[in-house]
Amino acid sequence: MRRLLPLLFLLALGWFLWKKIGPTLADLNPLNTEPKVTVTHNTVLTQVEALGKLELVRYKFKDIVEYRRASRYPLLPDAKVALVVGGEAVGCLDLRKIRPQDVVFEGDSIVRVVLPAPELCSFQVNHDQSRVFSTENGFFQDADLVDQGYKYAEKQVRNAALQSGILAETQRNAEQILVPMLRTLTGRRVIIGQQLVMPRVGPKQ
């Protein structure tokens, strides 16, 4: 046992030194070809924006879009891309637009609240739910063609949401959510109205 003690001590010392300097020696090894990754960042706060939009309804869509771009040259075929697109649109109310005169108490039993007009506050293509089905005649510009196809699909998400009545659904949901809440807070009968939106007058021809 006494003869083995020096050997055990040397083994323990060698193991300890390897744990301490092993990583450094590995970095100096010329055969170590694993690339080093260095990340440098400097996050800067550029803007703080107050939010007052109450999201009330979300529409989700699935569509197959074929986007075709006419060729500039008569002899070349049109470029086209087929996309399987998943998108969504959100209807909301901007509560920051409620004015003091929009809340009126009548007697001891009624409160009238005029809500701002419902809005389509966001619409987008969900790329994690979308994919490129096929591309034809891109002529080394497939990436640009796909990008234009997605932009077209995003506009279609907006149009589909408006045509499906998302604004009316937003208004109905606002009344269903806000009326019970305001009734509980005020103890009064709540009557909901909507701000009138004046039509925009275009330039005279």
Secondary structure, 3 states (H helix, E strand, C coil): CCCHHHHHHHHHHHHHHHHHHHHHHHHHCCCCCCCCCCCCCCCCCCCCCCCCEEEEEEEEEEEEEEEEECCCCCCCCCEEEEEEEEEEEEEEEEHHHCCHHHEEEECCCEEEEEECCCEEEEEEECHHHCEEEEEECCCCCHHHHHHHHHHHHHHHHHHHHHHCCHHHHHHHHHHHHHHHHHHHHHCCEEEEEECCCCCCCCCCC
